[in-house]
Amino acid sequence: MAGTPNSSASAAGSKRWRLLLGVLAALLMMLAVLGTVARTLPADLQALPYVPVVVSLTPWFALLAVLSLIFALISNRWLVAFIALICVAAQAWWMAPFFRPQASLADEAVSAVGQAHAITGDRYARVMTLNVFKGQADAKAIVDMVRDERVEILTLQETTDAFVKQLEADGIGDYLPYSQVSSSDGVYGNGLWSAVALDDPVDDEVHSSASFMPAGTVDMGGTQVRFISVHTTSPQPGYWSQWNRALRELSAVQQHSEVKYVMMGDFNATYDHTAFRNILGNRFADAARQAGHGLTMTWPMNRRGVPAFAGIDHIVLDRGMAAGQVQAKRVAGSDHAALLATLQMP
């Protein structure tokens, strides 16, 4: 018996719906492949125009791959589903370490940084880094966070003379009386503040073409640790090669095997950028990844309706150190989140 008009219309509608889902699945799959492949490129190819921006979105391509997989299965697009599944697997492989702690803090570390006041001289420290957005961040909020979090080492980027004066007026010296602030252009600078005296402070540890990166050595329970305030070039039109160069220059720190380093600041690169992973090599570790608390997005923080989608601020640890209690916290006036961690020396 011939089908009724209603059943024929229903079948046609279902066919059009599957076709639409199939097309959408294919489009999402192509975007997922683009993001997945971009993440695997060597540093020089990732420095091609706009590729750094694509790579910074790597975790979000996993969502596109998952949607593509679902739509492809519903619409019976098996090849699309297979390729989407490969992208999902690759993204899961890359992100999994961020959700699996690779080191743990001793109970003494948690207790030490949880006291009413910062305790110096032991092998534990609460540290914090923040890009203050050309001196526009709320200095008082930063001082309050230093106090409340018992921060012992602070690095700031994009400071101005006026901002540093405001920071001092708001009482940063009550908690972190020792500092080293430097500027390569006389306008914006980077700074390092400490609860204990800085040994051998310098204006520029890295000799980077991006900016002066001040450093100083702190005694942490008998271990001499050299802290650097990092700020590399931002990947923008006209600066792609300079961005790659600044990250490559920072990787030269690996050659100083006689020094124990902690690098904190705005690297303008995520863990997915090959140039950042080259900085780590087989010596350094990213605190957020080591702690295993999940993805830590720190930028942008000042765009209404747009969530932070890139983790470009980092706390980088030398071999043998451990990190935990990693947090990203909003600070009024800045386009970055403050990144905090508790460090434990060997």
C-alpha positions as CSV (number, residue, x, y, z in Angstrom):
1,M,0.0,0.0,0.0
2,A,1.4,3.4,-0.9
3,G,2.7,5.7,1.9
4,T,0.5,8.5,3.1
5,P,1.4,12.1,2.3
6,N,2.2,12.7,6.0
7,S,4.7,9.7,6.1
8,S,6.4,10.9,2.9
9,A,6.8,14.4,4.2
10,S,8.1,13.0,7.5
11,A,10.7,10.9,5.6
12,A,11.8,13.9,3.5
13,G,12.1,16.1,6.5
14,S,14.2,13.5,8.3
15,K,16.4,13.2,5.3
16,R,17.0,16.9,5.1
17,W,17.7,17.0,8.8
18,R,20.4,14.3,8.5
19,L,21.9,16.1,5.5
20,L,22.1,19.3,7.5
21,L,23.7,17.5,10.4
22,G,26.1,15.8,8.0
23,V,27.2,19.1,6.5
24,L,27.6,20.6,10.0
25,A,29.6,17.6,11.1
26,A,32.0,17.9,8.2
27,L,32.5,21.7,8.8
28,L,33.2,21.1,12.5
29,M,35.5,18.3,11.6
30,M,37.6,20.4,9.3
31,L,38.0,23.1,12.0
32,A,38.9,20.4,14.5
33,V,41.5,19.0,12.1
34,L,42.9,22.5,11.6
35,G,43.3,23.1,15.3
36,T,44.8,19.6,15.9
37,V,47.3,19.9,13.1
38,A,48.3,23.4,14.1
39,R,49.2,22.2,17.6
40,T,51.7,19.7,16.1
41,L,53.6,22.1,14.0
42,P,57.3,23.0,14.8
43,A,57.9,26.4,16.4
44,D,58.9,28.2,13.2
45,L,55.7,27.1,11.4
46,Q,53.6,28.1,14.4
47,A,55.1,31.6,14.0
48,L,53.4,32.1,10.6
49,P,50.7,34.8,10.6
50,Y,47.7,34.1,12.8
51,V,48.9,30.5,13.5
52,P,49.8,31.4,17.1
53,V,46.2,32.6,17.7
54,V,44.8,29.3,16.3
55,V,47.1,27.3,18.5
56,S,46.1,29.3,21.6
57,L,42.6,28.0,21.1
58,T,43.7,24.3,21.0
59,P,41.5,23.1,24.0
60,W,38.4,24.5,22.4
61,F,38.9,22.5,19.2
62,A,38.2,19.4,21.3
63,L,34.7,20.7,21.8
64,L,34.3,21.1,18.1
65,A,35.6,17.6,17.5
66,V,33.1,16.1,20.0
67,L,30.2,17.9,18.4
68,S,31.4,16.8,14.9
69,L,31.6,13.2,16.2
70,I,28.0,13.3,17.6
71,F,26.5,14.9,14.5
72,A,28.4,12.5,12.2
73,L,27.1,9.5,14.0
74,I,23.5,10.7,13.9
75,S,23.8,11.4,10.2
76,N,25.7,8.2,9.4
77,R,28.8,10.1,8.1
78,W,31.3,7.4,9.1
79,L,34.4,8.9,7.6
80,V,33.7,12.2,9.2
81,A,33.1,10.4,12.5
82,F,36.3,8.5,12.3
83,I,38.4,11.7,11.6
84,A,36.6,13.5,14.4
85,L,37.3,10.6,16.8
86,I,41.0,10.9,16.0
87,C,40.9,14.6,16.8
88,V,39.1,13.9,20.1
89,A,41.7,11.3,21.0
90,A,44.6,13.6,20.3
91,Q,43.1,16.4,22.3
92,A,42.3,14.1,25.2
93,W,45.9,12.9,25.1
94,W,47.2,16.4,25.3
95,M,44.9,17.7,28.0
96,A,44.8,14.6,30.3
97,P,48.0,15.6,32.2
98,F,46.3,18.8,33.3
99,F,43.8,16.7,35.2
100,R,46.2,14.2,36.7
101,P,48.6,15.5,39.4
102,Q,52.2,14.7,38.7
103,A,53.5,15.8,42.1
104,S,52.0,16.5,45.4
105,L,52.7,19.0,48.2
106,A,53.8,17.8,51.6
107,D,51.4,18.5,54.4
108,E,54.0,20.8,55.8
109,A,53.8,22.9,52.7
110,V,50.1,23.4,52.9
111,S,50.4,24.2,56.6
112,A,53.2,26.7,56.1
113,V,51.4,28.8,53.5
114,G,48.2,28.6,55.5
115,Q,49.4,30.5,58.5
116,A,48.2,34.0,59.4
117,H,51.4,35.5,58.0
118,A,53.9,34.4,55.5
119,I,56.7,32.2,56.9
120,T,60.0,32.8,55.3
121,G,63.2,30.7,55.5
122,D,61.5,27.4,54.9
123,R,61.4,25.4,51.7
124,Y,57.8,26.4,50.8
125,A,56.5,29.6,49.3
126,R,53.3,31.0,48.0
127,V,54.0,32.9,44.7
128,M,52.0,35.1,42.4
129,T,52.3,36.6,39.0
130,L,50.2,39.2,37.1
131,N,50.3,41.3,34.0
132,V,48.9,44.7,35.3
133,F,47.8,45.9,31.9
134,K,50.0,49.0,31.4
135,G,49.6,49.9,35.0
136,Q,45.8,49.9,35.0
137,A,45.3,47.1,37.5
138,D,44.0,47.9,41.0
139,A,47.2,48.2,43.1
140,K,45.3,48.0,46.4
141,A,43.6,44.8,45.2
142,I,47.0,43.3,44.5
143,V,48.4,44.3,47.9
144,D,45.3,42.8,49.5
145,M,45.8,39.5,47.6
146,V,49.4,39.4,48.6
147,R,48.4,39.7,52.2
148,D,45.4,37.3,52.1
149,E,47.4,34.6,50.1
150,R,50.6,35.1,52.2
151,V,52.5,35.6,49.0
152,E,56.3,35.6,49.4
153,I,57.4,36.2,45.8
154,L,55.5,38.4,43.4
155,T,56.2,39.2,39.7
156,L,54.3,41.9,37.8
157,Q,54.5,42.8,34.1
158,E,53.6,46.0,32.3
159,T,54.2,48.2,35.3
160,T,54.6,52.0,35.1
161,D,56.3,54.4,37.4
162,A,53.0,55.7,38.6
163,F,51.7,52.2,39.2
164,V,54.8,51.2,41.3
165,K,54.4,54.4,43.4
166,Q,50.7,53.5,44.0
167,L,51.7,50.0,44.9
168,E,54.1,51.4,47.5
169,A,51.5,53.8,48.8
170,D,49.1,51.0,49.2
171,G,51.5,49.1,51.4
172,I,53.3,46.5,49.3
173,G,56.4,47.1,51.4
174,D,54.6,45.8,54.5
175,Y,54.6,42.3,53.0
176,L,57.2,42.3,50.3
177,P,59.9,45.0,51.2
178,Y,62.5,43.9,48.6
179,S,62.1,44.6,44.9
180,Q,63.7,44.9,41.5
181,V,61.8,46.7,38.8
182,S,63.3,47.4,35.3
183,S,62.1,48.9,32.0
184,S,63.6,48.5,28.6
185,D,61.7,51.4,27.0
186,G,61.3,53.7,30.1
187,V,57.5,53.4,30.0
188,Y,56.4,49.8,30.8
189,G,58.5,47.5,32.9
190,N,58.5,44.2,34.8
191,G,59.1,43.8,38.5
192,L,60.0,41.3,41.2
193,W,59.0,41.7,44.8
194,S,60.1,39.5,47.7
195,A,59.5,38.9,51.4
196,V,63.2,38.3,51.9
197,A,66.3,40.0,50.5
198,L,67.1,39.4,46.9
199,D,70.6,38.2,46.2
200,D,72.4,39.4,43.0
201,P,69.4,41.3,41.6
202,V,69.7,42.3,38.0
203,D,67.6,44.4,35.6
204,D,67.6,41.8,32.8
205,E,68.4,38.2,33.4
206,V,67.6,36.9,29.9
207,H,68.8,39.7,27.6
208,S,65.6,39.3,25.6
209,S,64.7,41.4,22.6
210,A,61.2,41.6,24.1
211,S,61.7,43.4,27.4
212,F,63.9,43.6,30.4
213,M,63.2,40.6,32.7
214,P,64.5,41.3,36.2
215,A,65.7,38.5,38.5
216,G,67.0,37.9,42.0
217,T,68.0,34.9,44.1
218,V,66.0,33.9,47.2
219,D,67.1,31.4,49.9
220,M,64.4,28.8,50.3
221,G,65.3,26.5,53.2
222,G,68.9,26.3,52.0
223,T,68.1,26.1,48.3
224,Q,69.1,29.1,46.3
225,V,66.3,29.8,43.8
226,R,66.6,32.5,41.1
227,F,63.2,34.1,40.2
228,I,62.6,35.8,36.9
229,S,59.7,38.1,36.0
230,V,58.9,37.1,32.4
231,H,57.2,39.1,29.6
232,T,57.6,38.1,26.0
233,T,56.4,39.7,22.8
234,S,52.7,39.4,22.1
235,P,51.8,37.5,18.8
236,Q,50.2,40.2,16.7
237,P,50.3,41.3,13.1
238,G,53.8,42.5,12.3
239,Y,55.3,40.8,15.3
240,W,54.9,37.0,14.6
241,S,58.6,36.4,14.1
242,Q,59.5,38.6,17.1
243,W,57.1,36.6,19.2
244,N,58.9,33.4,18.2
245,R,62.3,34.9,18.7
246,A,61.5,36.1,22.2
247,L,60.4,32.6,23.3
248,R,63.5,31.1,21.7
249,E,65.7,33.5,23.6
250,L,64.0,32.5,26.9
251,S,64.7,28.8,26.2
252,A,68.5,29.7,26.5
253,V,67.9,29.7,30.3
254,Q,68.2,25.9,30.1
255,Q,71.9,26.2,29.5
256,H,72.5,27.6,33.0
257,S,72.6,24.3,34.8
258,E,74.3,25.7,37.8
259,V,71.3,27.9,38.7
260,K,67.9,26.8,40.1
261,Y,65.2,28.8,38.3
262,V,61.6,29.8,38.7
263,M,60.2,31.8,35.8
264,M,56.9,33.6,36.4
265,G,54.9,35.9,34.1
266,D,53.2,36.6,30.9
267,F,54.8,34.2,28.3
268,N,52.2,35.2,25.6
269,A,52.1,31.5,24.8
270,T,50.1,28.5,26.0
271,Y,51.3,25.0,26.7
272,D,50.1,24.1,23.2
273,H,52.7,26.4,21.5
274,T,55.8,24.4,20.5
275,A,58.0,27.4,21.4
276,F,56.7,27.3,25.0
277,R,57.3,23.5,25.3
278,N,60.8,24.1,24.0
279,I,61.4,26.5,26.9
280,L,60.5,23.6,29.3
281,G,62.5,21.0,27.5
282,N,63.3,18.1,29.8
283,R,64.3,20.4,32.6
284,F,61.4,22.7,33.5
285,A,57.8,22.0,34.3
286,D,54.7,24.1,34.1
287,A,53.1,24.5,37.5
288,A,49.5,24.3,36.4
289,R,50.1,21.1,34.4
290,Q,52.2,19.6,37.2
291,A,49.5,20.3,39.8
292,G,46.8,18.6,37.8
293,H,43.9,20.9,38.8
294,G,42.7,21.3,35.2
295,L,43.2,23.9,32.5
296,T,44.1,27.4,33.9
297,M,42.8,30.2,31.6
298,T,44.2,33.6,32.4
299,W,43.4,35.8,29.4
300,P,41.3,37.8,28.5
301,M,39.7,39.0,31.7
302,N,38.3,42.4,30.7
303,R,36.0,41.6,27.8
304,R,32.4,41.6,28.7
305,G,30.6,38.4,27.7
306,V,33.9,36.7,26.6
307,P,35.3,34.1,29.1
308,A,39.0,33.7,29.5
309,F,40.0,31.2,26.9
310,A,43.9,31.1,26.9
311,G,46.4,30.2,29.5
312,I,49.3,32.4,28.6
313,D,50.5,33.2,32.1
314,H,52.7,30.6,33.7
315,I,54.8,29.6,36.7
316,V,57.7,27.5,35.4
317,L,59.6,25.3,37.8
318,D,63.1,23.9,37.7
319,R,63.8,20.2,38.0
320,G,63.0,18.6,41.3
321,M,60.5,21.3,42.5
322,A,56.8,20.7,43.1
323,A,53.8,22.9,42.8
324,G,50.2,22.8,44.0
325,Q,47.3,25.0,45.0
326,V,47.4,26.6,41.6
327,Q,44.7,29.3,41.1
328,A,43.8,32.0,38.7
329,K,42.1,35.0,40.3
330,R,40.6,38.1,38.7
331,V,42.1,41.5,39.6
332,A,40.2,44.6,38.7
333,G,41.7,46.7,35.9
334,S,43.8,44.0,34.4
335,D,43.2,42.0,31.2
336,H,45.0,39.0,32.8
337,A,44.1,36.9,35.8
338,A,46.6,36.7,38.6
339,L,48.2,33.2,38.8
340,L,49.1,31.8,42.2
341,A,50.8,28.6,43.3
342,T,52.5,27.0,46.3
343,L,56.0,25.9,45.6
344,Q,58.0,23.2,47.4
345,M,61.7,22.9,47.1
346,P,63.4,19.5,47.0
